[in-house]
Amino acid sequence: SFVFLGIEPMWYPHITGGIPINAIALAQVFSLPAWISSYLPGYWSGRALVWFTLRYLLLFMAGQALVYTSLRKLMGCGRPVAYLISFIAIYNLKMLDSLRYGPAVDAAVYSYAIFLFALQYLETPRTKTLIGIVIVTQLFLTCGYPVVLPFLLLASAFTLCSSWIYRRP
């Protein structure tokens, strides 16, 4: 086997089929948050843990705000229900093993944003929402963690089917 010989395999097996090894490294070159992070004080000396923690806390806040707002506006949920569901979504996001897979949280929050902007665009098509979808999709594709993509596609398929079956007047 290649691993026995000390050669890194080109495909890393993972829960949704795997990750191409080169994609993980090369995608980050085009990732705006990764580029900005490389300029943080202590990044190259290994002392930027405080900055990374702050970045993840901001990502968690953005993720919960996205889920909460979409549940309130798009689905008409009450405040307690929207808070509970958004809290569960962010709690699950926190459990994504973000210490080993740093871009996992980024990919999950970006996929939330793509999914929720797409729902907003289907409800009321606007150019600003479409631009938001394009920007967040670029962030998602370059964050270097494509494992979340099948889940995003599955959520989209379920949502499209359910919106077709249960159309609101």
N, C-alpha and C positions, 0 to 999 in steps of 0.2 A: 504494500500500500504506500501511497505518497507520504502519509504522515509518518510511517515507520522510517522512511528515507530522510525525513526532515524537511520535505518540501510541503509548503502550505497548499492545501487543496483549493481549487478555484471556486468551489461552491461550499458554503458553510450550511450544513443541515439545520433547520429550525422548524418551529411549529407550523408555519404556513408554506412549507415547501423549500425553504432555504433562502439564503442571501448570497448574491455573488460577492466574493471577497473584494474584487477590484472596485465594485460599486460603492462599498462602504467607505473606502479611502478616497476615491476620486470624487464622489458626490460632495463631500465636505468642502472641497476646494471652492465650489460654487455656492456654498451655503452662507448667506449673509450673517446669521447669528454666530456661526462658527468663526467666520472671519473677524467679526467684532470681538468675540471672546478671546481671540488670539492676541489682542491688544490690551487686555486687562492686566493691571499690575499683578505680578506674580505668576502669570500664566506659564511662562517658559521655565520658571524656577520651581514650579510645583506647589506654589503657595496661594493659589487662587480659589481655594475651597469656599471661602466666604462669598466670593462673587458667583460661583456656580450655584451655591445654595440660594442666593438671592434670585438668580435667574430662574431656578426651578420653582421657587415660591411664586414668582411673577407668572410663570407658565401655568401653575395650578390655579391662580386667581383668574387668569384669562380663560382657562378652560371651564371653570365653574361659572363664570359670568356668561360665557357663550351658551352653555347648556341651560342655565337658569333663564336667560333672556329669551331664548328660542322656545322654551316650554311655556313661558308666560305669553309671548306674543303670537307664536305660530300655532300652538296647541290649545291655548286658552286655559292652562292649568292655574290653580290658585297658588298663592305664595308658599304655603307650607308644603304642598305637593311638589312644586317646582324646586324648592330648596332641598327637600329630601332626595329627589331623584338626582339633582346636580351634585349633591354631597356624595351620594353613592357612586356616581360616575367618576368623580375626582378621587374618591377613596380607592376605587379600582385602578385608576391611573397611577396613584401613588405606589401601588403594589407591582408595577411593571418592572421591577428589578432595575431601577434606574442607576444603581451604582455600577453594575456590569455593562448595561446597555444604555449609555448616556443619551443617545438620540431617541430612545424609545418614548420618553415623555414629550419631546418636541413633535415627533411623528403623530402621537395620539392627539395632542392639542390641535395640530394643523389639520388632522383628519376631521376632528370635531368641527373646526371652522369651515372646512370645505363642505361638509355635509349640511351644516346649518345655513351657510350662505346659499347653497343650492336650493334648500327648502324655501328660503326667503325669496330667491329669484323665481322659483316656480309659482309662488303665490303672487308676487308683484314684481314683474321683470323691470329692472332698472340697470342703467349702465354702471353706476357705482358698485352695485352688488356683483355684477359680472367682473369688474376690475378686481374687486376683493377676492373673488374665486380664483382668478388667474394668479394673483400675488401669493395667496396662501397655497395654491397648488405648486407653485415654484418652490416655496419654502419646504413643502412636504417632500417633493421629489429630490431635493438636494440635501435633506437632513441626514441621509445615509442610513435610513432604517425602513426598508420597504416591506417589512413583515406585517405592518399594519394595513397595507393596501387591500388584501383580501377581505379583511373585516369591514373596511370602508365600502367596498363593492357589495358585500353582503347586506350591510345596513341600507345602502342605497336601493338595492333590489327589493328588500322587505318594505321600505318606505314607499317606493313607487307602486308596488302591488297593493299595499293597504290604502294608499291615497286613491287609487283607482277603484277599489272596492267600496270604500267608505267616503265617498265624495261629500264634501260639505256644500250646502246650497250657496 
